[in-house]
Amino acid sequence: MTVSFLENVKEVASLVILLSCVIYRRQLKLTKWRRKLSKGEMAMYVITSIVIPVYAITYLLLLLGVE
């Protein structure tokens, strides 16, 4: 029972992290339209642009049980 609960907490935490990443990327995109991004902001923009689809594909593959 405890393991199941912890797995559910892990899934919710992953979902919150993914949602935060999407919102932060959107904010950086809006900022990019208004002004030039700093090096740190541009790095985060590129990283989040890569990580979001990779995470989604990985999660989908794990959900489907592909080994």
Secondary structure, 3 states (H helix, E strand, C coil): CHHHHHHHHHHHHHHHHHHHHHHHHHHHHHHHHHCCCCHHHHHHHHHHHHHHHHHHHHHHHHHHCCC
